[in-house]
Amino acid sequence: MMARDSTTRVFGLDRLAPAAVALLRAAAAAGGGAPAWLVGGAVRDALLRRPDADVDIAVPRGALALAERVAARLGATAVVLDAERGAARVAGPAVRLDINDLRAPTLEGDLAARDFTVNALAVPLDRLLAAGRAPLVDPTGGVADLRAGRLRPAGPGVLTDDPLRTLRAVRLEATLGLRLTPAAARAVRAAAPRLARVSAERVRDELVALLGLPATGRALRRADALGLLAVVLPEIGPMRATAQPAPHRFDVLEHSLRALEGCDRVLARLAALDPFGDELVAHAAETLGGGLDRARVLKLAALLHDVAKPQTRRLVDGRVRFFQHDILGAARARAIGERLRLPERAVAVLERLVRQHLRPMHLAQSGVTPRARWRFYRELGHDTRDLLLLALVDGAAVTGASPLALWRRATLIRDLLSGWAEADTAAAAPPLLRGEDVMARFGLPPGPAIGDLLARAREAQDLGLVRTREEALAYLDSSGGAP
């Protein structure tokens, strides 16, 4: 928490990162001496000794024009965020500066209308840069709340004015180590239903931020306790009410949350998954668009992999079964991704992981023949490693075991991971046969039969059964390829 010293009402420039100070000096120079304040999260994080290069500035008016001047000075780009409200961003390599017009006649009024007291803080920019120290403007008691570890709204109507702030409260608790006061938690629960009226894009951005936390599972449990998760994902209601038979120890939602928490643990320790650590770390960091990397999509897949179990639960010969919950679940996962306006590539990976999440179990039951192994790699492609990590945390969450402990005896998962690189190399090799080769050999016209024969030849090639064009044609002859 914030260090206890005698400077809590005076803010020192030395609390800021050097890059942030450089941005402030550029903004002050471009502003020509007009009033401006460093505000919000940058002040809060500096007080918490968490200096960040991103800064926010408030001005009485003219934010858009000021952003243009600052961008020109820094060789960056000015982006209008909200022309009506006067909000802009200066963005570029290692540059992010938000500039906003005050949203009230006075600075104190602007701060009181912000989301939480710990963000309703400001420092006059001119005095800060001139003297290296400046008085801290704190009309709502944010400094005291930081000291006490409290999170509470800056005013009585801020959560209903913008219900997205209810979800942001969960993120602030998780990232800052604060806790909603009992009254604030009641206010969040009361405002939770209004979250359904917030644009999907804004909810998505907050969810993406939660998925990027080291402890996403804990944060989403908190969101669930506050009544928020069921608004963002109404599908969790039936999951909570669906019991599962042995060997499962938990209902569908609890199992899914434990799988998500397993993801948190595994992703934090990927480097320890010998001998695949380095490649898994790089793979998990691959971006899929919209601020989503593979790690975040994997977490979402862990939460949603059994989303269709409530609708498919049947009692057959005295046994509880969930026939085709993978198929229906994949369609439901895609619908959720599209509803949240996730980028298409991320939605496609999410859908595939949910659709195929039973595949490793089926391989274990039926045996991993060379052909079954090849088809597994062919159908999963670059999502193979994601699916195997999902299988690991899913298996552990059946009983609540540690996925890292399970890893030591997960021989099938390790075996399939070890073969991925070789399979990927084989799949990248050019095909031995082309359509005209097959048509000439069998006297066939263009049509679906040609594609079928080429697919069979490609399978034989990737399995190492054939190595030349002549061997591939002979394979089709000997395997009944001729019409």
RAGISUL-V486859 format. One record per run of one state. SS is the DSSP state (h for helix, s for strand, l for the rest). FROM is the first residue (numbers start at 1). LEN is the number of residues. If there is no record, write none. Layout:
ss->[SS	SS]
from->[FROM	FROM]
len->[LEN	LEN]
This chain:
ss->[l	s	h	l	h	l	s	l	h	l	s	l	h	l	s	l	s	l	s	l	h	l	s	h	l	s	h	l	s	l	h	l	s	l	s	l	h	l	h	l	s	l	h	l	h	l	h	l	h	l	h	l	h	l	h	l	h	l	s	l	s	h	l	h	s	l	s	l	h	l	h	l	h	l	h	l	h	l	h	l	h	l	h	l	h	l]
from->[1	10	13	16	18	32	37	40	41	48	55	60	63	75	77	83	87	93	95	102	107	113	116	117	120	122	125	132	133	138	142	149	150	152	153	154	158	162	164	177	179	181	182	198	200	212	216	226	229	233	236	241	252	269	270	273	277	285	287	290	292	294	305	309	313	317	319	323	325	340	344	357	359	367	370	398	403	408	411	429	435	443	448	463	469	479]
len->[9	3	3	2	14	5	3	1	7	7	5	3	12	2	6	4	6	2	7	5	6	3	1	3	2	3	7	1	5	4	7	1	2	1	1	4	4	2	13	2	2	1	16	2	12	4	10	3	4	3	5	11	17	1	3	4	8	2	3	2	2	11	4	4	4	2	4	2	15	4	13	2	8	3	28	5	5	3	18	6	8	5	15	6	10	5]
